[in-house]
Amino acid sequence: MKYIAHIDVMPLKELLDPQGKAVNTSLHNLGLSGINDVRIGKQIHLHIEAQSKEAAENIAREACKKLLANPVMESFDFTVIEG
């Protein structure tokens, strides 16, 4: 079956996010003062061929652990849907 994994990779909350801080400052400079914090991450979509949803989830998890997310600096979360 075919599945699509929607993966979100974000900087760990304990770490500074210089890109997010720069965007936050720019938003304030544009007069958007109601924004308190910005975190910048990345979104990845994987198209996976697997026998089951559980197998597709395992493939997505391994891809995140081995390549897509740096565990020292980033966390990841994902959902897998039939596609």
C-alpha positions as CSV (number, residue, x, y, z in Angstrom):
1,M,0.0,0.0,0.0
2,K,1.0,3.6,-0.4
3,Y,1.3,6.0,2.5
4,I,2.3,9.6,3.1
5,A,4.3,10.6,6.1
6,H,3.9,14.2,7.2
7,I,7.0,15.0,9.3
8,D,7.6,18.1,11.4
9,V,11.2,18.8,12.6
10,M,11.6,21.6,15.1
11,P,14.5,22.9,17.2
12,L,14.5,21.6,20.8
13,K,12.7,23.9,23.1
14,E,15.7,24.2,25.3
15,L,17.8,25.6,22.5
16,L,17.9,29.1,21.1
17,D,16.3,29.5,17.6
18,P,18.2,32.4,16.0
19,Q,16.1,32.2,12.8
20,G,12.9,32.3,14.8
21,K,14.2,35.2,16.9
22,A,15.1,37.2,13.7
23,V,11.6,36.6,12.3
24,N,10.0,37.5,15.6
25,T,11.9,40.8,15.7
26,S,11.0,41.5,12.1
27,L,7.3,40.9,12.8
28,H,7.4,43.4,15.7
29,N,9.1,45.9,13.4
30,L,6.2,45.5,11.0
31,G,3.8,46.4,13.8
32,L,2.6,42.8,14.6
33,S,3.2,43.2,18.4
34,G,0.8,40.4,19.5
35,I,3.4,37.7,18.6
36,N,5.5,36.5,21.6
37,D,7.6,33.7,20.2
38,V,8.5,32.3,16.8
39,R,10.1,28.9,16.2
40,I,11.2,27.9,12.7
41,G,11.4,24.3,11.6
42,K,10.9,22.2,8.6
43,Q,8.1,20.0,7.2
44,I,8.9,16.9,5.1
45,H,6.5,14.7,3.2
46,L,7.6,11.1,2.4
47,H,5.7,8.9,0.0
48,I,6.2,5.4,1.3
49,E,5.4,2.0,-0.1
50,A,4.8,-0.5,2.8
51,Q,2.7,-3.5,3.7
52,S,0.9,-1.8,6.6
53,K,0.5,1.6,8.3
54,E,2.6,0.3,11.1
55,A,5.4,-0.6,8.7
56,A,5.2,2.9,7.1
57,E,5.4,4.5,10.5
58,N,8.5,2.5,11.3
59,I,10.1,3.6,8.0
60,A,9.2,7.2,8.8
61,R,10.6,7.0,12.3
62,E,13.9,5.4,11.1
63,A,14.2,8.1,8.4
64,C,13.8,10.8,11.1
65,K,16.3,9.2,13.5
66,K,18.9,8.4,10.9
67,L,18.8,11.4,8.6
68,L,16.0,13.9,8.8
69,A,16.4,15.2,12.4
70,N,19.5,15.9,14.4
71,P,18.6,14.5,17.9
72,V,21.1,16.8,19.5
73,M,19.3,19.9,18.3
74,E,15.9,18.9,16.9
75,S,12.8,16.9,17.8
76,F,10.4,15.4,15.3
77,D,6.8,14.4,15.1
78,F,4.9,12.7,12.3
79,T,1.6,11.3,11.1
80,V,1.1,8.7,8.4
81,I,-1.9,8.5,6.2
82,E,-3.0,6.3,3.3
83,G,-2.1,7.9,0.1
